[in-house]
């Protein structure tokens, strides 16, 4: 069981924009190989960071307006949002240590 939440166009405002915690958004799609490769890494990071960061997943096919609002052109793309503002964005699959470094860089 993952700590990562699935966010939709309807739940975005409550789960991301209004979140007290920093939020890591995983933009993905079921047909994307690298996205599926990153899924277990994202789940592990969600479990490890638990109380410090909220981790959410957005299926770009089902929620195109969220993806569009972030200008997502390739997936997987990961966005760190603090106080409703994007503070860091990175794309592509990477090993867990490098993935964690990207997130920690954004959290400062």
Secondary structure, DSSP 8 states (H G I E B T S, - for coil): --S-EE--TTTHIIIIIT-SSEEEEEEE-TT-HHHHHHHHHHHHHHHHHTTTEEEEEEETTT-HHHHHHTT--SSSEEEEEETTEEEEEEES---HHHHHHHHHHHH-
